[in-house]
Amino acid sequence: MRLADLSEQSQVSIATIKYYLREGLLAPGHRVNATQADYDDAHLRRLRLVRAMVQVGRIPVATVREVLAQVDDESLSRTIRLGAALWSLPRAAEPEPADPAVVDATREVNRMLTRLGWADAADLGPLSPVYRELIASVASLHRAGFPLDADDLVPYAEQMERTAVHDLDRMERLHTAVEQIESAIASAVLFEPVLLNLRRLAQEQEATRRFGL
């Protein structure tokens, strides 16, 4: 397809597509002649992902470029590419190790990991910003007077484990590693609000069941 067709199918303006091309967020098209290039379904898929990250996720262009570099790095395994891409997404501030709330949260998160048989803190701590952000979130609850211990965390984690299995089952329906990782990134940006609102809807239903209207 030509640039105009790519713009029409993606609903992204030609000017914005050219900007993404200049910034390295979209690979150049297949050159037809000195002034024209052809684009394919991979360009369309990537363009939709970039738009989701920039316009919906409000992720800075430099960060988007970093994430996409991880997606496209074929020297890495699929698991590492997926992890590196997701870890490149914007995160909250790092927890302060000396903060008493962080100390308590770290202890309870690590107890949860042990109970579940997940990767332990020695593996996760230096590597995973998601692990550290979880600790920061639990610490915030501690400071606000709503502490969570391992007994509270384990049922939530078990539900998320089932969600993760379903996520990867859906991801594996796609044909290539790049498509799969792009799908995971799009889900991280666009799908987490769906999970949040499903949780809230379920809470409404359960409250009605227990307490009536």
Backbone as a chain_set.jsonl record, in Angstrom:
{"seq": "MRLADLSEQSQVSIATIKYYLREGLLAPGHRVNATQADYDDAHLRRLRLVRAMVQVGRIPVATVREVLAQVDDESLSRTIRLGAALWSLPRAAEPEPADPAVVDATREVNRMLTRLGWADAADLGPLSPVYRELIASVASLHRAGFPLDADDLVPYAEQMERTAVHDLDRMERLHTAVEQIESAIASAVLFEPVLLNLRRLAQEQEATRRFGL", "coords": {"N": [[0.851, -1.189, 0.0], [0.373, 2.327, -0.559], [1.565, 5.443, 0.933], [-0.634, 7.097, 1.383], [-2.686, 5.216, 1.469], [-1.93, 3.771, 3.741], [-2.261, 5.738, 5.656], [-5.033, 6.133, 5.49], [-6.076, 3.599, 6.236], [-5.089, 3.319, 8.81], [-6.012, 5.523, 10.086], [-4.344, 7.578, 10.803], [-2.728, 10.626, 10.342], [-0.998, 11.662, 7.334], [1.092, 13.44, 7.801], [1.717, 12.856, 10.479], [2.526, 10.203, 10.249], [4.838, 10.544, 8.717], [6.359, 11.917, 10.562], [6.697, 9.916, 12.528], [8.217, 8.161, 11.004], [10.557, 9.691, 10.626], [11.442, 9.798, 13.24], [12.177, 7.255, 13.709], [10.342, 5.407, 14.651], [8.816, 3.941, 13.036], [9.457, 1.633, 10.51], [11.179, 2.302, 7.405], [9.373, 2.407, 4.299], [9.082, 0.018, 1.565], [11.114, 0.775, -0.991], [9.929, 2.077, -4.022], [10.396, 3.866, -6.098], [12.263, 6.9, -6.633], [10.675, 8.676, -5.261], [8.568, 7.353, -4.078], [7.204, 4.854, -1.873], [6.354, 1.562, -0.774], [4.119, 0.14, 1.654], [3.377, -2.343, 4.125], [1.352, -4.892, 5.82], [2.716, -5.234, 8.211], [3.766, -2.699, 8.697], [1.379, -1.315, 9.092], [0.379, -2.582, 11.387], [2.421, -1.95, 13.235], [2.25, 0.81, 13.205], [-0.26, 1.267, 14.343], [0.285, 0.347, 16.909], [2.256, 2.178, 17.747], [0.758, 4.536, 17.704], [-1.072, 3.931, 19.744], [0.647, 3.844, 21.953], [1.778, 6.442, 22.006], [-0.38, 8.306, 21.76], [-2.528, 7.338, 23.316], [-1.364, 6.047, 25.557], [0.299, 8.115, 26.317], [3.068, 8.071, 26.212], [6.418, 9.088, 26.111], [8.164, 9.92, 23.057], [10.864, 9.14, 22.911], [10.929, 7.05, 24.764], [9.149, 5.265, 23.589], [10.647, 4.622, 21.328], [12.743, 3.228, 22.548], [11.375, 1.028, 23.656], [10.438, -0.231, 21.304], [12.832, -0.904, 20.143], [13.632, -3.02, 21.75], [11.605, -4.832, 21.151], [12.236, -5.466, 18.508], [14.71, -6.668, 18.591], [16.305, -9.278, 17.541], [18.332, -10.805, 18.523], [17.821, -11.501, 21.078], [16.057, -13.742, 23.288], [12.569, -14.704, 23.035], [11.232, -14.445, 25.493], [12.946, -12.733, 26.934], [12.937, -10.508, 25.243], [10.252, -9.761, 25.431], [10.036, -9.215, 28.201], [11.972, -7.167, 28.471], [10.935, -5.197, 26.795], [8.449, -4.609, 28.045], [9.412, -3.771, 30.505], [10.592, -1.44, 29.784], [8.6, 0.39, 29.601], [7.019, 3.356, 30.971], [7.452, 3.879, 34.49], [6.603, 4.085, 38.013], [8.211, 6.053, 40.622], [11.262, 4.803, 42.063], [11.216, 2.689, 44.959], [12.223, 3.765, 48.242], [14.741, 2.214, 49.931], [15.258, 2.424, 52.707], [12.958, 3.332, 53.868], [10.529, 2.737, 56.316], [7.958, 1.751, 55.623], [8.454, 0.688, 53.132], [10.251, -1.311, 53.8], [8.543, -3.03, 55.28], [6.683, -3.636, 53.246], [8.323, -4.902, 51.364], [9.071, -7.207, 52.746], [6.569, -8.535, 52.961], [5.811, -8.853, 50.274], [7.887, -10.512, 49.393], [7.416, -12.755, 51.013], [4.995, -13.519, 49.871], [5.885, -14.24, 47.266], [7.41, -16.485, 47.902], [5.448, -18.203, 48.937], [3.947, -18.667, 46.65], [5.753, -19.864, 44.986], [7.022, -18.46, 43.017], [9.526, -16.632, 41.057], [12.268, -15.686, 43.1], [13.12, -12.963, 45.397], [15.821, -12.37, 45.167], [16.359, -12.887, 42.518], [14.485, -11.263, 41.204], [14.727, -8.655, 42.277], [17.116, -7.058, 41.401], [16.532, -6.92, 38.719], [13.806, -6.577, 37.87], [11.708, -3.945, 37.275], [9.004, -4.045, 37.667], [8.583, -5.655, 39.895], [9.751, -3.97, 41.835], [8.073, -1.781, 41.617], [5.68, -2.881, 42.469], [6.304, -3.279, 45.175], [6.567, -0.573, 45.937], [3.923, 0.247, 45.582], [2.517, -1.338, 47.444], [3.749, -0.387, 49.734], [2.77, 2.228, 49.752], [0.118, 1.794, 50.434], [0.507, 0.791, 53.004], [1.473, 3.115, 54.301], [-0.792, 4.672, 54.191], [-2.43, 3.492, 55.979], [-3.668, 1.122, 55.286], [-2.665, -1.668, 55.33], [-1.214, -4.427, 53.524], [-0.678, -7.819, 53.867], [1.18, -10.887, 53.251], [-0.781, -12.877, 53.248], [-3.005, -11.472, 52.36], [-2.128, -10.723, 49.824], [-1.599, -13.056, 48.334], [-4.077, -14.359, 47.312], [-4.871, -12.443, 45.383], [-2.644, -12.496, 43.67], [-2.786, -15.115, 42.76], [-5.121, -15.029, 41.236], [-4.19, -13.269, 39.258], [-2.223, -14.827, 38.139], [-3.698, -16.743, 36.772], [-4.884, -15.027, 34.965], [-2.602, -14.233, 33.562], [-1.881, -16.617, 32.29], [-4.018, -16.883, 30.51], [-3.591, -14.531, 29.047], [-1.119, -15.109, 27.726], [-1.839, -17.369, 26.317], [-3.617, -16.243, 24.469], [-1.845, -14.521, 23.191], [-0.122, -16.308, 21.938], [-1.557, -17.186, 19.796], [-0.965, -15.589, 17.704], [1.27, -15.228, 14.867], [4.062, -14.635, 14.644], [7.052, -13.872, 16.577], [7.479, -11.118, 16.851], [4.911, -10.061, 16.359], [3.595, -11.177, 18.559], [4.904, -9.962, 20.749], [4.422, -7.28, 20.225], [1.661, -7.329, 20.575], [1.522, -7.85, 23.321], [2.638, -5.492, 24.341], [0.779, -3.592, 23.432], [-1.407, -4.481, 24.894], [-0.53, -3.935, 27.49], [-0.646, -1.182, 27.473], [-3.257, -0.539, 26.62], [-5.091, -2.466, 27.557], [-5.072, -2.85, 30.313], [-6.78, -0.938, 31.632], [-9.226, -2.177, 31.024], [-9.139, -4.503, 32.601], [-9.077, -3.303, 35.128], [-11.616, -2.067, 35.214], [-13.27, -4.277, 34.905], [-12.753, -5.511, 37.352], [-13.866, -3.6, 39.101], [-16.526, -3.675, 38.27], [-17.152, -6.311, 38.932], [-16.935, -6.08, 41.697], [-19.13, -4.406, 42.209], [-21.196, -6.162, 41.485], [-20.834, -8.228, 43.343], [-21.199, -6.847, 45.751], [-23.899, -6.17, 45.504], [-24.997, -8.751, 45.496], [-24.365, -9.581, 48.081], [-25.32, -7.568, 49.842], [-27.6, -6.464, 48.8], [-29.597, -4.024, 46.987]], "CA": [[0.0, 0.0, 0.0], [1.099, 3.582, -0.566], [1.477, 6.187, 2.18], [-2.014, 7.563, 1.55], [-3.488, 4.054, 1.89], [-1.553, 3.497, 5.124], [-2.911, 6.768, 6.46], [-6.48, 5.885, 5.508], [-6.388, 2.386, 6.994], [-4.706, 3.478, 10.215], [-6.616, 6.754, 10.614], [-3.258, 8.451, 11.256], [-2.46, 11.562, 9.247], [0.26, 11.48, 6.609], [2.126, 14.225, 8.492], [2.126, 12.132, 11.685], [3.278, 9.03, 9.804], [6.169, 11.012, 8.327], [7.071, 12.224, 11.809], [7.096, 8.631, 13.114], [9.301, 7.641, 10.171], [11.762, 10.469, 10.926], [11.865, 9.487, 14.602], [12.58, 5.856, 13.786], [9.315, 4.593, 15.29], [8.233, 3.14, 11.96], [10.487, 1.29, 9.526], [10.913, 2.857, 6.069], [8.662, 1.543, 3.356], [9.872, -0.64, 0.526], [11.275, 1.806, -2.007], [9.45, 1.774, -5.372], [11.215, 4.736, -6.931], [12.915, 7.948, -5.852], [9.713, 9.477, -4.49], [7.464, 6.549, -3.563], [7.518, 3.609, -1.164], [5.213, 0.71, -0.443], [4.019, -0.281, 3.045], [2.637, -3.591, 4.224], [0.567, -5.08, 7.042], [3.577, -5.047, 9.375], [3.794, -1.258, 8.947], [0.072, -0.935, 9.634], [0.32, -3.086, 12.769], [3.344, -1.171, 14.051], [1.725, 2.171, 13.294], [-1.34, 1.254, 15.337], [0.916, 0.211, 18.213], [2.888, 3.455, 18.076], [-0.303, 5.492, 18.025], [-1.598, 3.589, 21.068], [1.623, 4.213, 22.972], [2.006, 7.888, 22.057], [-1.592, 9.103, 21.916], [-3.362, 6.823, 24.406], [-0.528, 5.839, 26.725], [1.054, 9.338, 26.621], [4.451, 7.657, 26.429], [7.313, 9.942, 25.307], [8.684, 9.309, 21.832], [12.143, 8.477, 23.204], [10.626, 5.781, 25.432], [8.572, 4.389, 22.562], [11.767, 4.133, 20.519], [13.453, 2.24, 23.359], [10.537, -0.175, 23.733], [10.406, -0.891, 19.997], [14.154, -1.497, 19.915], [13.605, -4.319, 22.421], [10.699, -5.692, 20.381], [12.849, -5.86, 17.236], [16.058, -7.218, 18.789], [16.196, -10.725, 17.325], [19.413, -11.507, 19.217], [17.307, -11.881, 22.383], [14.969, -14.717, 23.289], [11.242, -14.097, 23.078], [10.925, -14.076, 26.876], [13.736, -11.557, 27.307], [12.432, -9.377, 24.455], [8.983, -9.354, 26.013], [10.301, -8.59, 29.486], [12.699, -5.913, 28.298], [10.015, -4.213, 26.22], [7.495, -4.202, 29.073], [10.126, -3.045, 31.561], [10.967, -0.122, 29.274], [7.463, 1.3, 29.724], [7.182, 4.252, 32.128], [7.151, 3.32, 35.808], [6.621, 5.016, 39.144], [9.518, 6.259, 41.236], [11.812, 3.661, 42.785], [11.006, 2.757, 46.409], [13.386, 4.087, 49.062], [14.943, 1.003, 50.741], [15.278, 2.671, 54.15], [11.617, 3.721, 54.315], [9.934, 1.617, 57.061], [6.84, 1.162, 54.878], [9.049, -0.128, 52.06], [10.789, -2.512, 54.452], [7.403, -3.914, 55.556], [6.115, -4.098, 51.979], [9.271, -5.845, 50.763], [8.954, -8.468, 53.484], [5.318, -9.223, 52.641], [5.862, -9.26, 48.863], [8.789, -11.664, 49.307], [6.68, -13.894, 51.568], [4.037, -13.92, 48.838], [6.622, -14.943, 46.219], [7.783, -17.8, 48.427], [4.231, -19.015, 49.03], [3.478, -19.01, 45.301], [6.797, -20.539, 44.23], [7.463, -17.612, 41.905], [10.93, -16.22, 41.14], [12.445, -15.052, 44.399], [13.54, -11.567, 45.395], [17.209, -12.269, 44.72], [16.321, -12.839, 41.058], [13.65, -10.177, 40.71], [15.093, -7.334, 42.778], [17.996, -6.252, 40.557], [16.136, -6.967, 37.319], [12.433, -6.271, 37.5], [11.069, -2.734, 37.796], [7.634, -4.382, 38.057], [8.707, -6.09, 41.291], [10.006, -2.812, 42.687], [6.875, -0.935, 41.619], [4.725, -3.553, 43.36], [6.694, -2.937, 46.545], [6.221, 0.828, 46.167], [2.465, 0.344, 45.694], [2.127, -1.918, 48.731], [4.23, 0.548, 50.751], [1.839, 3.361, 49.797], [-1.04, 1.35, 51.218], [0.95, 0.735, 54.403], [1.533, 4.471, 54.838], [-2.156, 5.212, 54.277], [-3.177, 2.772, 57.005], [-4.363, -0.027, 54.705], [-1.565, -2.604, 55.03], [-1.445, -5.732, 52.895], [0.364, -8.799, 54.157], [1.252, -11.96, 52.254], [-2.077, -13.558, 53.195], [-3.881, -10.664, 51.506], [-1.603, -10.619, 48.468], [-1.582, -14.33, 47.611], [-5.261, -14.589, 46.468], [-4.823, -11.562, 44.203], [-1.603, -12.992, 42.773], [-3.282, -16.346, 42.122], [-6.026, -14.6, 40.172], [-3.382, -12.694, 38.186], [-1.536, -15.922, 37.462], [-4.653, -17.289, 35.794], [-4.999, -14.018, 33.91], [-1.381, -14.287, 32.746], [-1.978, -17.803, 31.427], [-4.935, -16.537, 29.42], [-2.904, -13.537, 28.213], [-0.124, -15.737, 26.855], [-2.571, -18.235, 25.376], [-4.101, -15.38, 23.39], [-0.682, -14.007, 22.483], [0.476, -17.359, 21.116], [-2.342, -17.386, 18.578], [-0.325, -14.804, 16.65], [2.186, -16.102, 14.131], [5.488, -14.347, 14.795], [7.457, -13.342, 17.877], [7.267, -9.671, 16.854], [3.474, -9.831, 16.544], [3.238, -11.539, 19.922], [5.416, -8.964, 21.677], [3.64, -6.065, 19.966], [0.361, -7.529, 21.214], [1.7, -7.699, 24.768], [2.846, -4.07, 24.627], [-0.516, -2.93, 23.255], [-2.258, -4.855, 26.03], [-0.06, -3.21, 28.672], [-1.064, 0.215, 27.364], [-4.684, -0.369, 26.357], [-5.991, -3.467, 28.13], [-5.127, -2.803, 31.769], [-8.03, -0.317, 32.084], [-10.312, -3.162, 30.938], [-9.053, -5.331, 33.804], [-9.465, -2.478, 36.269], [-13.056, -1.865, 35.224], [-13.886, -5.57, 35.193], [-12.678, -5.692, 38.803], [-14.845, -2.727, 39.741], [-17.855, -4.198, 37.953], [-17.336, -7.501, 39.758], [-17.19, -5.623, 43.06], [-20.522, -3.956, 42.247], [-22.067, -7.34, 41.448], [-20.703, -8.954, 44.61], [-21.847, -6.045, 46.791], [-25.34, -6.349, 45.34], [-25.335, -10.102, 45.924], [-24.237, -9.709, 49.53], [-25.997, -6.565, 50.653], [-28.803, -5.956, 48.129], [-29.508, -2.67, 46.427]], "C": [[0.888, 1.241, 0.0], [0.848, 4.336, 0.75], [0.046, 6.659, 2.44], [-2.919, 6.422, 2.014], [-3.204, 3.705, 3.352], [-2.226, 4.489, 6.063], [-4.402, 6.501, 6.591], [-6.826, 4.676, 6.382], [-6.09, 2.535, 8.481], [-5.415, 4.637, 10.901], [-5.572, 7.648, 11.296], [-2.881, 9.349, 10.084], [-1.108, 11.272, 8.596], [1.382, 12.238, 7.314], [2.63, 13.495, 9.731], [2.929, 10.895, 11.319], [4.697, 9.442, 9.419], [7.0, 11.362, 9.559], [7.557, 10.938, 12.466], [8.243, 8.002, 12.321], [10.608, 8.372, 10.494], [12.332, 10.1, 12.298], [12.279, 8.025, 14.77], [11.585, 4.962, 14.49], [8.64, 3.651, 14.295], [9.315, 2.886, 10.928], [10.164, 1.933, 8.181], [10.139, 1.866, 5.216], [9.614, 0.921, 2.354], [9.917, 0.287, -0.693], [10.831, 1.315, -3.376], [10.241, 2.591, -6.39], [11.746, 5.857, -6.041], [11.949, 8.69, -4.936], [8.612, 8.662, -3.839], [7.968, 5.288, -2.867], [6.221, 2.863, -0.904], [5.286, 0.299, 1.026], [3.132, -1.515, 3.117], [1.905, -3.697, 5.556], [1.406, -4.909, 8.298], [3.697, -3.562, 9.721], [2.484, -0.797, 9.589], [-0.047, -1.359, 11.092], [1.205, -2.259, 13.692], [2.828, 0.26, 14.24], [0.609, 2.255, 14.328], [-0.778, 1.133, 16.748], [1.544, 1.538, 18.651], [1.833, 4.479, 18.464], [-0.877, 5.217, 19.409], [-0.652, 4.048, 22.168], [1.733, 5.726, 23.137], [0.732, 8.632, 22.43], [-2.453, 8.634, 23.082], [-2.537, 6.687, 25.686], [0.251, 7.061, 27.161], [2.52, 9.021, 26.932], [5.354, 8.524, 25.558], [7.902, 9.183, 24.121], [9.987, 8.566, 22.101], [11.923, 7.128, 23.878], [10.021, 4.79, 24.457], [9.677, 3.783, 21.705], [12.54, 3.046, 21.262], [12.677, 0.929, 23.437], [10.585, -0.939, 22.416], [11.757, -1.505, 19.649], [14.233, -2.867, 20.572], [12.734, -5.308, 21.648], [11.421, -6.278, 19.168], [14.212, -6.53, 17.374], [16.013, -8.749, 18.719], [17.338, -11.505, 17.961], [18.965, -12.007, 20.589], [16.229, -12.954, 22.243], [13.633, -13.993, 23.366], [10.89, -13.637, 24.487], [11.667, -12.81, 27.281], [13.264, -10.333, 26.52], [11.132, -8.847, 25.046], [9.211, -8.627, 27.333], [10.963, -7.241, 29.342], [11.795, -4.825, 27.741], [9.035, -3.703, 27.265], [8.182, -3.389, 30.162], [10.558, -1.665, 31.093], [9.823, 0.883, 29.363], [7.614, 2.157, 30.976], [6.712, 3.607, 33.423], [7.158, 4.42, 36.854], [8.039, 5.12, 39.702], [9.956, 5.01, 41.997], [11.534, 3.79, 44.284], [12.306, 3.049, 47.141], [13.624, 2.946, 50.042], [14.863, 1.227, 52.244], [13.919, 3.065, 54.718], [10.986, 2.54, 55.069], [8.77, 0.952, 56.337], [7.351, 0.278, 53.748], [9.631, -1.412, 52.633], [9.665, -3.51, 54.72], [6.842, -4.499, 54.264], [7.015, -5.133, 51.321], [9.163, -7.208, 51.442], [7.702, -9.226, 53.059], [5.276, -9.664, 51.175], [6.759, -10.484, 48.709], [8.157, -12.919, 49.91], [5.655, -14.425, 50.565], [4.727, -14.724, 47.747], [6.985, -16.353, 46.657], [6.569, -18.717, 48.468], [3.791, -19.508, 47.657], [4.491, -19.84, 44.521], [7.232, -19.772, 43.004], [8.94, -17.289, 42.078], [11.145, -15.428, 42.419], [13.044, -13.654, 44.27], [14.967, -11.396, 44.901], [17.288, -12.194, 43.201], [15.605, -11.589, 40.561], [14.198, -8.803, 41.063], [15.962, -6.513, 41.849], [17.46, -6.074, 39.138], [14.791, -6.319, 37.027], [11.926, -4.97, 38.101], [9.631, -2.998, 38.22], [7.609, -4.842, 39.517], [8.876, -4.888, 42.209], [8.793, -1.886, 42.74], [5.772, -1.563, 42.472], [5.033, -3.217, 44.809], [6.313, -1.489, 46.86], [4.718, 0.99, 46.351], [1.974, -0.195, 47.034], [2.571, -1.0, 49.873], [3.305, 1.751, 50.878], [0.591, 3.012, 50.597], [-0.692, 1.275, 52.704], [0.93, 2.132, 55.02], [0.138, 5.056, 55.059], [-3.004, 4.5, 55.33], [-3.992, 1.611, 56.495], [-3.335, -1.1, 54.339], [-2.058, -3.892, 54.381], [-0.322, -6.659, 53.326], [0.31, -9.903, 53.104], [-0.074, -12.698, 52.122], [-3.078, -12.8, 52.329], [-3.442, -10.717, 50.047], [-1.749, -11.91, 47.665], [-2.847, -14.554, 46.779], [-5.295, -13.7, 45.225], [-3.808, -12.09, 43.19], [-2.06, -14.257, 42.054], [-4.27, -16.027, 41.015], [-5.243, -14.053, 38.983], [-2.595, -13.764, 37.433], [-2.442, -16.56, 36.426], [-4.855, -16.31, 34.641], [-3.796, -14.061, 32.981], [-1.391, -15.487, 31.806], [-2.88, -17.506, 30.237], [-4.301, -15.52, 28.477], [-1.956, -14.211, 27.219], [-0.754, -16.743, 25.897], [-3.065, -17.414, 24.184], [-2.938, -14.882, 22.541], [-0.131, -15.038, 21.512], [-0.36, -17.715, 19.889], [-1.757, -16.607, 17.406], [0.873, -15.566, 16.1], [3.656, -15.866, 14.434], [5.787, -13.782, 16.18], [7.208, -11.836, 17.944], [5.799, -9.35, 17.065], [3.063, -10.109, 17.988], [3.674, -10.466, 20.909], [4.697, -7.634, 21.472], [2.28, -6.152, 20.643], [0.455, -7.335, 22.719], [1.888, -6.237, 25.147], [1.521, -3.315, 24.506], [-1.444, -3.235, 24.422], [-1.846, -4.101, 27.283], [-0.551, -1.773, 28.663], [-2.587, 0.341, 27.369], [-5.598, -1.276, 27.172], [-6.082, -3.4, 29.64], [-6.33, -2.032, 32.294], [-9.239, -1.258, 31.988], [-10.32, -4.034, 32.185], [-9.498, -4.556, 35.041], [-10.975, -2.344, 36.345], [-13.826, -3.165, 35.385], [-13.866, -5.85, 36.697], [-13.735, -4.856, 39.509], [-16.273, -3.214, 39.476], [-18.156, -5.436, 38.791], [-17.607, -7.123, 41.211], [-18.637, -5.136, 43.211], [-21.477, -5.151, 42.306], [-22.032, -8.088, 42.783], [-21.343, -8.179, 45.748], [-23.36, -6.167, 46.714], [-25.783, -7.709, 45.82], [-25.345, -10.217, 47.436], [-25.198, -8.806, 50.3], [-27.316, -6.063, 50.052], [-28.582, -4.553, 47.629], [-29.766, -1.631, 47.515]], "O": [[2.013, 1.21, 0.497], [0.028, 3.921, 1.569], [-0.429, 6.626, 3.575], [-3.806, 6.622, 2.844], [-4.12, 3.383, 4.109], [-2.702, 4.118, 7.136], [-4.968, 6.628, 7.677], [-7.764, 4.73, 7.177], [-6.77, 1.939, 9.315], [-5.428, 4.733, 12.128], [-5.88, 8.375, 12.24], [-2.732, 8.875, 8.958], [-0.204, 10.716, 9.22], [2.501, 11.735, 7.414], [3.828, 13.505, 10.012], [3.904, 10.565, 11.995], [5.656, 8.752, 9.766], [8.208, 11.127, 9.586], [8.701, 10.868, 12.915], [9.135, 7.383, 12.901], [11.654, 7.736, 10.622], [13.547, 10.091, 12.493], [12.685, 7.613, 15.857], [11.941, 3.855, 14.895], [7.979, 2.687, 14.682], [10.013, 3.811, 10.514], [8.991, 2.096, 7.847], [10.24, 0.652, 5.391], [10.798, 1.256, 2.303], [8.899, 0.546, -1.335], [11.287, 0.273, -3.847], [10.694, 2.07, -7.408], [11.678, 5.758, -4.816], [12.37, 9.273, -3.937], [7.791, 9.22, -3.11], [9.009, 4.734, -3.22], [5.144, 3.453, -0.825], [6.373, 0.129, 1.578], [2.249, -1.711, 2.282], [1.839, -2.737, 6.323], [0.892, -4.491, 9.336], [3.726, -3.2, 10.898], [2.488, 0.013, 10.515], [-0.516, -0.591, 11.933], [0.797, -1.905, 14.798], [2.963, 0.838, 15.318], [0.546, 3.211, 15.101], [-1.301, 1.744, 17.68], [1.377, 1.962, 19.795], [1.999, 5.207, 19.443], [-1.142, 6.149, 20.168], [-1.087, 4.575, 23.191], [1.776, 6.235, 24.257], [0.75, 9.49, 23.312], [-3.051, 9.461, 23.77], [-2.943, 7.145, 26.754], [0.815, 7.069, 28.256], [3.127, 9.635, 27.809], [5.079, 8.681, 24.369], [8.11, 7.971, 24.178], [10.193, 7.474, 21.572], [12.644, 6.169, 23.6], [10.345, 3.603, 24.494], [9.654, 2.593, 21.392], [12.946, 2.053, 20.659], [13.254, -0.15, 23.301], [10.755, -2.158, 22.41], [11.821, -2.51, 18.942], [14.838, -3.784, 20.016], [13.086, -6.48, 21.509], [11.237, -7.45, 18.839], [14.808, -6.92, 16.371], [15.72, -9.421, 19.708], [17.324, -12.735, 17.947], [19.639, -12.836, 21.2], [15.573, -13.058, 21.206], [13.573, -12.815, 23.719], [10.316, -12.562, 24.664], [11.087, -11.917, 27.899], [13.198, -9.235, 27.073], [10.933, -7.636, 25.148], [8.652, -7.555, 27.562], [10.575, -6.277, 30.002], [11.873, -3.67, 28.158], [8.81, -2.497, 27.366], [7.609, -2.431, 30.683], [10.861, -0.803, 31.918], [10.039, 2.086, 29.219], [8.261, 1.741, 31.937], [5.713, 2.889, 33.453], [7.646, 5.526, 36.622], [8.938, 4.378, 39.308], [9.127, 4.258, 42.508], [11.609, 4.892, 44.827], [13.375, 2.623, 46.703], [12.787, 2.718, 50.915], [14.45, 0.333, 52.982], [13.755, 3.124, 55.937], [10.914, 1.442, 54.518], [8.602, -0.265, 56.417], [6.757, -0.756, 53.442], [9.518, -2.477, 52.025], [9.805, -4.698, 54.427], [6.56, -5.695, 54.184], [6.531, -6.127, 50.78], [9.166, -8.242, 50.773], [7.763, -10.433, 52.82], [4.757, -10.738, 50.871], [6.419, -11.403, 47.964], [8.336, -14.019, 49.387], [5.475, -15.635, 50.432], [4.226, -15.772, 47.338], [6.88, -17.301, 45.879], [6.655, -19.881, 48.077], [3.318, -20.637, 47.52], [4.144, -20.453, 43.512], [7.754, -20.356, 42.055], [9.542, -17.619, 43.099], [10.314, -14.599, 42.789], [13.423, -13.221, 43.182], [15.29, -10.383, 44.281], [18.165, -11.528, 42.651], [16.056, -10.936, 39.62], [14.142, -7.884, 40.246], [15.605, -5.381, 41.524], [17.891, -5.166, 38.428], [14.651, -5.592, 36.043], [11.732, -4.889, 39.314], [9.087, -2.262, 39.043], [6.72, -4.462, 40.279], [8.217, -4.799, 43.245], [8.514, -1.278, 43.774], [5.014, -0.847, 43.127], [4.129, -2.905, 45.585], [5.79, -1.21, 47.939], [4.28, 1.784, 47.183], [1.122, 0.414, 47.681], [1.856, -0.85, 50.864], [3.077, 2.245, 51.983], [0.073, 3.84, 51.347], [-1.497, 1.65, 53.557], [0.429, 2.316, 56.129], [-0.084, 5.83, 55.99], [-4.161, 4.861, 55.548], [-4.908, 1.149, 57.175], [-3.156, -1.406, 53.16], [-3.159, -4.372, 54.653], [0.853, -6.33, 53.17], [-0.505, -9.857, 52.183], [-0.456, -13.101, 51.023], [-3.902, -13.409, 51.647], [-4.275, -10.751, 49.142], [-1.994, -11.869, 46.46], [-2.717, -14.916, 45.61], [-5.696, -14.142, 44.148], [-4.083, -12.124, 41.991], [-1.757, -14.449, 40.876], [-4.265, -16.678, 39.969], [-5.582, -14.334, 37.833], [-2.333, -13.626, 36.238], [-2.0, -16.882, 35.323], [-4.981, -16.715, 33.485], [-3.939, -13.942, 31.764], [-0.959, -15.385, 30.657], [-2.549, -17.835, 29.098], [-4.446, -15.622, 27.259], [-1.988, -13.921, 26.023], [-0.256, -16.945, 24.789], [-2.946, -17.839, 23.035], [-3.035, -14.829, 21.315], [0.278, -14.7, 20.402], [0.095, -18.474, 19.033], [-2.023, -16.928, 16.248], [1.427, -16.438, 16.77], [4.428, -16.824, 14.475], [4.896, -13.281, 16.867], [6.772, -11.328, 18.977], [5.464, -8.47, 17.858], [2.276, -9.362, 18.569], [2.913, -10.095, 21.803], [4.395, -6.937, 22.44], [1.799, -5.173, 21.215], [-0.426, -6.726, 23.327], [1.358, -5.787, 26.162], [1.18, -2.502, 25.366], [-2.179, -2.363, 24.885], [-2.701, -3.672, 28.059], [-0.84, -1.205, 29.716], [-3.143, 1.214, 28.035], [-6.742, -0.917, 27.453], [-7.076, -3.851, 30.21], [-6.878, -2.423, 33.324], [-10.172, -1.148, 32.783], [-11.377, -4.282, 32.765], [-10.207, -5.088, 35.895], [-11.558, -2.49, 37.419], [-14.922, -3.164, 35.944], [-14.838, -6.363, 37.252], [-14.42, -5.342, 40.409], [-17.124, -3.165, 40.364], [-19.266, -5.599, 39.297], [-18.414, -7.767, 41.882], [-19.29, -5.419, 44.216], [-22.438, -5.155, 43.075], [-23.066, -8.526, 43.287], [-21.967, -8.777, 46.625], [-24.03, -6.256, 47.743], [-26.818, -7.832, 46.474], [-26.219, -10.865, 48.012], [-25.81, -9.226, 51.282], [-28.06, -5.331, 50.703], [-27.517, -3.966, 47.821], [-29.736, -0.431, 47.242]]}, "num_chains": 1, "name": "protein.A"}
